[in-house]
Amino acid sequence: MKAAEDQVVEEDTGFQDDEESFFQDIDLLQKHGINMADIKKMKLVGICTVKGIQMTTRKALCNIKGLSEAKVEKIKEAAGKMLNVGFQTAFEYSSKRKQVFNITTGSLEFDKLLGGGIESMAITEAFGEFRTGKTQLSHTFCVTAQLPGENGYSGGKVVFIDTENTFRPDRLKDIADRFNVDHSAVLDNVLYARAYTSEHQMELLDFVAAKFHEEGGVFKLLIIDSIMALFRVDFTGRGELAERQQKLAQMLSRLQKISEEYNVAVFITNQMTADPGAGMSFQADPKKPIGGHILAHASTTRISLRKGRAEMRIAKIFDSPDMPENEATFAICAGGVSDAKE
């Protein structure tokens, strides 16, 4: 397993050379007259790459203590010189999309539904009631993300942000046994954080961005289980709904930028709520995922999970830019998510 880890780092270093723009260090701005003190201020809030500056508004940069409007304008101008900020042809963009990789779910049928697994540079959301397999899927990804896969995918490290206190390292050991990988190596490659408030959850993303930059190309997956739990606690009633949705939108925007900036897959789980108006419109299922339209539009791919017989679960593509609406059956076993036995 150690040899495999070394191989990951070697391969990723090569990948870094091929695609410099992904990890173009913010320190390079010094060549364009930006002083180191200002660069450090941006790094403290998780802006570590030139692309990260492009993804941050002037207003947000001005909110950083010590950065005036004049300085921000100079920083934006310098970043613009280093990046192609204009249009590109669909052909050019398709060659960039070749760097997108897929992480297997552990079930062939589920992978087929998703077109090979969850993809990088995108947010994949899985929602369902309790006991539909959301957390088990998250634990399985912690292991499968580390394994070499199809199309030259080398495997890599994982960040797990836990908002519901459901992360269990022993569960990873069971899943590691199924794939014949070393327990210690698997656990060492998962970086875990417990979030206690929605603000803390947002602050952790600054640390995540800095870590992804520090170990460029090594991390492949960011998991948040679950995305909405703390927002439900921190914001109550209709009076705080607008503020909640605004904060949620900012977090999801940050996640999308992180996934594109560092070419990582983002997997989030979501809870359900009863829809009181569903009975009036004769809907088959009176429950819906929480987070409203903000979360619905931010997620690249949405997967609906529901219970089947015994350990069987059914996954359905709820929304996807390139996959048809379809269903797949999978099972939850001692080794995590696997194919359903007929």
Salt bridges, closest charged atoms under 4 A:
ASP12 OD1 - LYS220 NZ 3.12
ASP25 OD2 - HIS213 NE2 2.93
ASP27 OD1 - LYS43 NZ 3.03
ASP38 OD1 - LYS41 NZ 3.46
ASP38 OD1 - LYS71 NZ 3.40
GLU73 OE2 - ARG58 NH2 3.22
GLU77 OE2 - LYS81 NZ 3.87
GLU119 OE1 - ARG97 NH2 3.58
GLU125 OE1 - ARG302 NE 2.58
GLU129 OE2 - LYS287 NZ 3.97
ASP170 OD1 - LYS173 NZ 3.58
ASP174 OD2 - ARG171 NH1 3.81
ASP177 OD1 - HIS183 NE2 2.65
ASP206 OD1 - ARG254 NH2 3.04
GLU214 OE2 - LYS211 NZ 3.65
GLU215 OE1 - LYS157 NZ 3.19
GLU215 OE2 - LYS211 NZ 3.26
ASP285 OD1 - LYS287 NZ 3.25
GLU325 OE2 - LYS316 NZ 3.64
GLU327 OE2 - ARG306 NH1 3.03
